[in-house]
Amino acid sequence: MFERFVERRVEEALSDTPVALVVGPRRAGKTTLVRKIGEADRAYFTLDDQTMLEAAQSDPAGFIRSLDRVTIDEIQRAPDLLLAIKKTVDEDYRPGRFLLTGSANVLTLPRIADSLAGRMETIQMLPLARAEVKGRTPTFLERLFQGELRSQPDAIIGDALVQLVLLGGFPEAIRRESERRRQDWLRSYLTSILTRDLRDIADVEKLTELPKFVRLLAEHSGQLVNYSQFGAAINVSHKTGQRYVGLLEQVFMIATLQPWYNNALKRIVKTPKLHFLDSGLLATVRGLTFDRVRADRGTFGALLESFVFSEVLKLTTASDLRLTPHHFRDRDMREVDLVLERDDGAIVGIEVKASATVKAGDFSGLRALADACGNRFAFGVVLYDSADVVQFGDRLAAAPMSSLWN
C-alpha cells in the first residue's frame, strides 16, 4: 500500500472539523485511504451499493440521523445527504463525525457549498505522485522558492522518462505489467466515467458524442481553451461546450489553469489553459504508445507538460506552502507553462522542455514573467530531460525533471 500525501491533512481535519471530504478522480485511492484512517472506530458505507444508495436518496435525514463517526464513500451519488449532515452537525459540532469521499466535486453545487461553509474541510486527492510511488518525502516546491535545486545523478531521462509519463498515476494501471493491459484498464475507466459518473451529476445531452469531445480535448491538452471550437466539433453551442468542459472538470478528468496577470500590464493573455490530470489517461485517449512517441518525439511535449502540471498539484498537497497555480502568456507569445503564487505574493515559474538541451532563448517567458513580477519573482526553472542543474543568470536555472520527486 502506498503512503499518500493527503493522509496527514485528512487526519488533521478530522481532529478539529466535524466533516472532512476527500475529493478526486474515481480509482485514485480515496477508498483505500479512508478505510485505512477509519478502520479502528468508524462504520463504513458506500453509495456504490445500490441498496445503500436507495436508502440515502429516499430519506436523507433518516439515513443520517443515527450515524456518528462514519465514513460515507461516493457522496456525490446522493448530494442531499450533505444537507442532512449540515443539520446534524449544527446540533452537534464535535470534530471528526463524518469522513466523506466524492468522485465528483459536489461543491460546485451552490446550495451544497454554501450550506457546509465553516463545517467541512475539503482535501483533493489525485492519482499517485512519483514521490508517493517511490516512498519519498518531496522537497521540490520548498527548494524552488529558495532557488536551491540540485543535480540528480540518478535522474530518469530519455526513454525511461517517456515510459514514466505514459504510466500515469492510477494505482491499478501502474500495477499492470504491460503497456497494452494498462491502456485497456484506462480505456475501460474512461468509458465508466463518461457513461456512469457524468450521469450522477448532470443530464448530458449527446452522451454518445462525449468520447469524440474528450478526444478533441486531449489533442488540445496544454493549449489555451477555445469553447467555440470544442462545441463545434460535436455540433453544440459555445455555451454547451463550456458546460461539458466544466463537467469533465467536476469529475477530475481535466483542469483549466487560469492565467496570471497584473492589472498594470496591458499585453497579457487572459484565457485559461487546458490540462488532463493524468498523463497515462491522456496518452490512452490520444492513442499514444511508447513506440509511437519514440518514433515521433514531437508528441511528447504536451504529455510531459500535463504530467508536470499534475505532479506539481500533487506536491502542493504534501507541502505547507499555500500556492495558487496559473499560467502566463503575453501578446508577444512569451509564455510560462506553470506559475505558482505563494500566499505572501512570491512567485516562481516552471517551464517544461522535452529536450535534453536548454538554450538561453528557452528562458524568454520566465524573463518576461520576472519583469512583470518585479521583486515578487523568487525563481524560474526550465525542467528538462537531463540530470544536471545549470544556472542561466539571476534566479534562473535549468533543472532535471527528476527534481519533482527526488
C-alpha positions in Angstrom: 0.0 0.0 0.0 1.3 3.4 -0.9 1.6 6.1 1.7 -0.4 9.1 0.5 0.5 12.7 0.9 -3.1 13.7 1.9 -3.3 11.3 4.8 -1.9 13.8 7.3 -4.2 16.5 6.1 -7.3 14.3 6.4 -6.3 13.3 10.0 -5.7 16.9 10.9 -9.1 17.9 9.5 -10.8 15.1 11.5 -9.2 16.4 14.7 -10.8 19.8 14.6 -13.6 19.9 12.0 -16.9 18.0 12.0 -16.8 16.9 8.3 -13.8 16.0 6.2 -14.4 15.5 2.4 -11.8 13.8 0.2 -12.5 14.6 -3.4 -10.7 13.4 -6.5 -11.0 11.1 -9.6 -12.5 7.7 -9.2 -9.9 4.9 -8.6 -7.3 7.4 -7.4 -7.1 5.6 -4.0 -9.6 7.5 -1.9 -11.5 4.5 -0.6 -8.3 2.7 0.4 -7.2 5.9 2.3 -10.4 6.5 4.2 -10.8 2.8 5.1 -7.3 2.8 6.5 -7.9 6.0 8.5 -11.2 4.8 9.8 -10.6 1.0 10.2 -10.4 1.2 14.1 -13.6 3.1 15.0 -15.7 4.1 12.0 -18.6 2.4 10.3 -18.2 2.4 6.5 -20.9 2.9 3.9 -20.5 3.1 0.2 -23.2 4.7 -2.1 -21.9 2.4 -4.9 -24.0 -0.2 -3.1 -27.4 0.2 -4.8 -29.4 -0.7 -1.7 -27.5 1.8 0.4 -27.9 4.4 -2.4 -31.7 3.9 -2.5 -32.0 4.3 1.3 -29.9 7.5 1.2 -31.8 9.0 -1.6 -35.3 8.2 -0.3 -34.8 9.6 3.2 -31.5 11.5 3.6 -32.4 12.9 7.0 -33.4 9.4 8.3 -30.3 7.9 6.8 -28.0 10.3 8.6 -30.0 10.6 11.9 -28.5 7.5 13.6 -24.9 7.9 12.2 -21.9 9.2 14.1 -18.2 8.8 13.4 -18.9 7.3 10.0 -17.3 7.1 6.6 -19.5 7.6 3.5 -18.0 6.8 0.2 -19.1 8.4 -3.1 -21.2 11.1 -1.6 -21.9 12.7 -5.0 -24.4 10.0 -5.7 -26.7 11.4 -3.0 -25.8 15.0 -2.6 -28.9 15.7 -0.4 -27.1 13.8 2.3 -24.9 16.8 2.7 -27.8 19.0 3.7 -28.9 16.3 6.2 -25.3 16.3 7.5 -25.4 20.1 7.9 -28.4 19.8 10.1 -27.0 17.1 12.5 -23.6 19.0 12.6 -25.3 22.2 13.6 -26.9 20.3 16.5 -23.6 18.5 17.5 -20.4 20.2 16.3 -17.9 17.6 17.6 -14.9 17.2 15.3 -14.4 14.1 13.2 -18.0 13.0 12.9 -18.2 12.5 9.1 -15.5 11.4 6.7 -16.7 11.6 3.1 -15.3 10.9 -0.3 -16.5 12.1 -3.7 -15.5 11.3 -7.2 -17.2 14.4 -8.4 -16.8 17.9 -7.0 -20.2 18.4 -5.3 -19.0 21.8 -4.0 -19.8 23.2 -7.5 -23.4 22.9 -6.5 -24.1 26.3 -4.9 -26.6 25.2 -2.2 -24.2 22.5 -1.1 -21.1 24.7 -0.9 -23.0 27.4 1.0 -24.6 25.0 3.4 -21.4 23.5 4.7 -19.2 26.6 4.8 -17.2 26.5 8.0 -18.4 23.0 8.9 -16.4 20.9 6.4 -12.8 20.8 5.2 -12.2 19.6 1.6 -9.0 17.8 0.6 -8.2 17.0 -3.0 -6.6 13.7 -3.8 -5.2 13.0 -7.3 -3.7 9.7 -8.6 -0.3 8.8 -7.3 2.6 11.2 -7.5 6.0 9.8 -8.4 7.3 10.6 -4.9 4.5 8.6 -3.4 5.3 5.6 -5.7 9.0 5.9 -4.6 8.1 6.4 -1.0 9.9 9.8 -0.7 9.1 13.0 1.1 9.2 15.7 -1.6 11.0 19.0 -1.2 10.8 20.3 -4.7 8.4 23.2 -4.0 10.3 24.5 -1.0 13.7 24.3 -2.8 12.2 26.0 -5.9 11.1 29.1 -3.9 14.5 29.1 -2.2 16.3 28.7 -5.6 18.2 25.7 -4.3 17.6 22.9 -6.9 20.2 20.2 -7.1 21.6 18.0 -9.8 20.2 14.4 -9.9 22.8 11.8 -10.5 20.1 9.1 -10.7 17.7 11.2 -12.8 15.2 9.4 -15.0 15.9 10.5 -18.6 15.4 9.6 -22.2 13.2 6.6 -23.0 12.8 5.9 -19.2 11.2 9.3 -18.8 8.8 8.7 -21.7 7.8 5.3 -20.1 7.2 7.0 -16.8 5.0 9.7 -18.2 3.0 7.2 -20.2 2.4 5.2 -17.0 0.4 8.0 -15.3 -0.6 7.7 -11.6 -3.7 5.5 -11.2 -2.7 2.7 -8.8 -4.5 -0.1 -10.7 -2.9 0.9 -14.0 0.5 1.2 -12.5 0.3 -2.4 -11.2 -0.3 -3.8 -14.6 2.9 -5.1 -16.2 2.3 -4.5 -19.9 1.5 -1.2 -21.7 -1.4 -2.9 -23.5 -3.0 -4.0 -20.3 -2.6 -0.6 -18.7 -4.2 1.1 -21.7 -7.0 -1.5 -21.6 -7.7 -0.5 -18.0 -7.6 3.2 -18.8 -10.0 2.8 -21.8 -12.4 1.0 -19.5 -12.0 3.7 -16.9 -12.8 6.4 -19.4 -15.9 4.6 -20.5 -17.1 4.3 -16.9 -16.6 8.0 -16.3 -18.4 9.1 -19.4 -21.4 6.7 -19.2 -21.9 6.5 -15.4 -20.3 9.2 -13.3 -21.4 12.1 -15.5 -25.0 10.8 -15.3 -24.7 11.0 -11.5 -24.1 14.8 -11.6 -25.9 16.1 -14.7 -28.3 15.5 -17.5 -25.9 15.3 -20.5 -27.3 15.6 -24.0 -25.4 14.0 -26.8 -23.9 11.4 -24.5 -22.7 9.3 -27.4 -20.7 12.3 -28.7 -18.7 12.7 -25.4 -15.9 10.2 -26.4 -15.3 12.4 -29.5 -15.4 15.5 -27.4 -12.8 14.1 -24.9 -10.5 13.1 -27.8 -10.7 16.7 -29.1 -9.8 18.0 -25.6 -6.9 15.5 -25.5 -5.5 17.0 -28.7 -5.6 20.4 -27.1 -4.1 19.5 -23.7 -1.6 22.1 -22.8 -3.2 24.7 -25.1 -5.5 27.7 -24.5 -9.2 26.9 -24.1 -11.5 27.6 -27.1 -15.0 26.7 -26.1 -16.5 27.5 -29.5 -14.1 25.2 -31.3 -14.7 22.4 -28.8 -18.5 22.8 -29.1 -18.5 22.9 -32.9 -16.7 19.5 -33.0 -19.9 17.8 -31.8 -22.3 20.4 -33.2 -23.2 22.1 -29.9 -23.0 25.7 -28.9 -20.2 27.6 -27.3 -22.2 27.5 -24.0 -22.7 23.8 -24.2 -19.1 23.2 -25.0 -18.2 25.2 -21.9 -20.6 23.2 -19.8 -19.1 19.9 -21.0 -15.6 21.1 -20.1 -17.0 22.1 -16.7 -18.5 18.7 -16.1 -15.2 16.9 -17.1 -13.5 19.2 -14.6 -16.1 18.2 -12.0 -15.2 14.5 -12.3 -11.5 15.4 -12.2 -10.6 14.3 -15.7 -9.3 17.7 -16.8 -8.5 21.0 -15.2 -8.4 24.5 -16.6 -5.5 26.6 -15.5 -6.2 30.3 -15.1 -3.8 32.9 -16.4 -1.6 35.0 -14.1 -1.8 38.7 -14.8 -1.1 42.1 -13.3 -3.7 44.8 -13.8 -0.9 47.2 -14.6 0.0 45.1 -17.6 -2.0 45.6 -20.8 -0.4 42.9 -23.0 -1.3 39.7 -21.1 -3.4 36.9 -22.5 -6.3 36.2 -20.1 -7.5 32.9 -21.5 -7.3 29.7 -19.4 -5.3 26.7 -20.4 -6.5 23.1 -20.5 -4.8 20.1 -19.0 -5.6 16.4 -18.4 -4.9 15.4 -14.8 -3.4 12.1 -15.6 -0.8 11.7 -18.4 -1.4 8.0 -18.8 -5.1 8.7 -19.5 -4.2 11.5 -21.9 -1.8 9.2 -23.8 -4.5 6.5 -24.0 -7.2 8.9 -25.3 -4.7 10.1 -27.9 -3.7 6.6 -28.9 -0.1 7.2 -28.0 2.1 4.2 -27.1 5.8 4.1 -26.2 6.7 3.1 -29.8 4.6 5.9 -31.3 6.1 8.6 -29.0 9.6 7.3 -29.6 9.0 7.4 -33.4 7.6 10.9 -33.2 9.1 12.8 -30.2 7.0 15.8 -31.1 4.0 14.2 -29.5 5.8 14.0 -26.1 5.8 17.7 -25.2 2.1 18.1 -24.5 2.1 14.8 -22.5 5.1 15.9 -20.4 3.6 19.4 -19.7 0.4 17.8 -18.4 2.4 15.3 -16.4 4.4 18.1 -14.7 1.3 20.2 -14.1 -0.4 17.2 -12.3 2.8 16.3 -10.4 3.0 19.9 -9.0 -0.6 19.8 -8.0 0.0 16.6 -6.1 3.1 18.1 -4.4 1.1 21.0 -3.1 -0.9 18.5 -1.0 2.3 17.4 0.7 3.6 21.0 1.3 2.8 23.5 4.0 3.1 26.2 1.3 -0.1 27.8 0.2 0.1 28.1 -3.5 -2.2 29.1 -6.4 -1.3 27.7 -9.9 -1.5 29.8 -13.0 0.0 30.0 -16.5 1.5 33.1 -18.1 1.4 34.3 -21.7 1.8 37.8 -23.2 0.9 39.3 -26.5 4.4 38.6 -27.8 3.8 34.9 -27.3 6.2 34.7 -24.4 4.8 32.1 -22.0 5.5 30.1 -18.9 3.8 26.8 -18.5 3.2 27.0 -14.8 3.2 29.9 -12.4 2.9 29.3 -8.7 1.9 32.3 -6.5 2.5 31.9 -2.7 0.1 33.4 -0.3 2.6 36.2 0.5 2.8 37.2 -3.2 6.1 35.5 -4.0 6.1 33.9 -7.5 8.0 31.1 -9.2 7.7 30.0 -12.8 8.2 26.5 -14.3 8.8 25.9 -18.0 8.7 22.3 -19.3 11.0 21.2 -22.1 11.1 17.7 -23.5 14.6 18.1 -24.9 18.0 17.2 -23.3 19.4 20.6 -24.1 18.4 24.0 -22.9 19.2 27.4 -24.6 19.1 30.9 -23.4 16.0 31.5 -25.6 14.1 29.0 -23.6 14.0 31.5 -20.7 12.3 34.3 -22.6 8.9 33.6 -20.9 10.5 33.3 -17.5 12.3 36.6 -18.0 9.1 38.3 -19.1 7.4 36.9 -16.0 10.2 38.2 -13.8 9.9 41.7 -15.4 6.1 41.6 -14.8 6.5 40.5 -11.2 9.4 42.7 -10.1 10.7 41.9 -6.7 7.9 39.3 -6.2 9.7 37.0 -8.5 11.6 34.3 -6.5 12.9 31.9 -9.1 12.3 30.4 -12.5 13.2 27.0 -13.7 13.2 25.1 -17.0 12.6 21.4 -16.3 14.3 19.3 -18.9 15.4 15.8 -19.9 18.8 15.7 -18.1 20.5 15.1 -14.7 22.2 18.5 -14.3 21.3 21.8 -12.8 22.6 24.7 -15.0 22.4 28.3 -14.0 21.1 30.8 -16.6 21.5 34.1 -14.7 20.0 35.7 -11.7 17.2 33.5 -10.2 17.0 31.3 -13.4 18.2 27.7 -13.9 17.6 24.6 -15.9 17.0 21.5 -13.7 16.2 17.8 -14.1 12.7 16.6 -14.4 13.5 14.2 -11.6 13.7 17.1 -9.2 10.0 16.7 -8.9 10.3 13.5 -6.9 13.9 13.1 -5.8 
